[in-house]
Amino acid sequence: MVTSGDADLVGMTRAMLTLACSVNPEVAHPELAEAPPPVDLAGAGRTVVVGAGPAGIEVARVLAENGLDVVVLEQDDSVGGRIDYALLADPHQVCRYRRWAERSLSEHGVEVRLGTRATPSALAGLTPERVVFAGGSSPTMPRWLESARYEVRTDADYLAGAWEPTHDGNVVVYDPEGYSAGSAIALRPARDTDRKVTLVTPLGSAGLFLRHVVRTPPNWTRGARCSAADTDPRTRSSSYR
């Protein structure tokens, strides 16, 4: 890199043996960068992408990177879609992604029309050759929770303000990922009320990157017993209170 002039200095703090990225899969799978374009570029007309969430952003970016004329229609006033919920749980990580997404779309010449619904007349006025629908996703719950004897809600319900746990009820947060989102969600009712809140995870750790969400991490104890953990054996490996 130094000899070719691509860099003036190369430094490495430690060897990265395994590297992956949920935003840019080419980090872990460089062969994706050599994949053929997703559409035939010969005489390719305009592509309209409906929805500026993570899926719509990536579709628009890849198509524009391959030289296509791309217009994104988003009914909200900002890009990101459901990552607005994630902003409430993990603002540090998600803000960086949102800034990257907006910059990437701009650099590749993607036209983004905010506050615009994808009506038949709006699409007809753009005369697209193809339309990609990226209308978002809906949270899902494991089947063993759907049949539970107690009230079950998704993180999106809570973060969007559509649901609040009762003041005198215990709350169990099941976090299968172990990053900061589950921990941040558990901290909010524990910090603001007198509810007993238990965070349960099947992983060996919880709250990765939590330092970006709160200044002082809670005093957790490993292996705390939780009655909700008995509903499914996958939650028994470790739990934190």
Helices and strands as residue ranges (DSSP letters): G 25-27, G 30-34, E 47-50, H 54-65, E 70-74, H 83-89, H 91-107, E 111-114, H 120-126, E 130-133, H 143-146, H 155-159, E 171-174, H 180-192, E 197-201, G 210-212, G 227-231, G 233-235, E 238-240
